């Protein structure tokens, strides 16, 4: 099962907190554990990535392309609303 965005954030923030607290060994052990579940954390580069392509910065936590994905979803929704307002639907794709 894929890790949710929230779970990824919690894990990465916990790793960052361990590092800030001088607990590098514990952070390294946690990084090794979560790698088995598809979350790769690069402590040297301060970057994280999931097996399904999500990625971002460790500290402060951020996710690459999250704003772009949200904007794309808004654009798609706006196009559907415009089509509905015009009284037409997206034409079916021919087989």
N, C-alpha and C positions, 0 to 999 in steps of 0.2 A: 504494500500500500504506500502511496505517495505521501510525503509529509505535507501537511497544510502550511500555508503561508505563516499562520500564527505560530505553529509549532517550530518552524524554521527560525522565526524571529526570536522566540523564547530561548531556543538552544544557542543561537549565535550571541544573543545578549548575555547569556550565562557564561559562555566562553570568554567574552570580552570582560566581564566582571571578574572572572578568575585571573585573567591577565593583569588587570588594573590592580588587583589585590596581591600581586606577586606570587600567585599560585600557578606558575607556568606548567609544572608537572601535572597537576590536576586538569588544567586546560588541555594539555597534550593528550592525556588519557581519554577525556571526553571527545576530543576530535577523532581519535582512533575508533571509539565506540560508534559515533554517529556516521562515520564513513561507511560502516557496514549497512547502514540504512539509506544510503544514497545522498548524504549531505557531506560535501567536502569542504573543509575549512583550512585555508592556507594562512597559518599564523604569521609567516614572514611577510607576505604581501598584504595581509589584513583583508582578504577576500574570501567569499564563500560561494559555492555553487551546488546545485542539486542535479541529480541524474537526469531530471526532465528538462533541464536547460535554464532554470531560474538562477540568478546570481546577484551579487551585490557586495557592499562593503561591510566589514565586521564592526568597526567602532568609529563613529556611531553607525548603528545598523541602518542599512538602506538596501533597497532592491532596485537593480538596474531595470529600466524600461517599464516600471510599474505605472508611471505617469503616462507614458505613450500608450500602453495597453488600455488604460482607463479612457484616454481620449479616443482611441479607436472604437471602443465599445459605445461611447457617446455618439460618435459619427454614425455608426451602424444603426443605432436606435433612431437617430434623427432622420436617416434616409428612409427607414421603414415608416416612421410617422408621416413624412412628406408624401410617400406613396399612398398611404391610407387616406390622407387628407385630399389627395387628388382623385380618390375613388378608384384606384387601381392597385393591383398587387403586383409583386415582382413576377414577371412571366416565367413559366416553367422552363427548365432546360430540356432541350430535345435529346432523346436517347442516342 
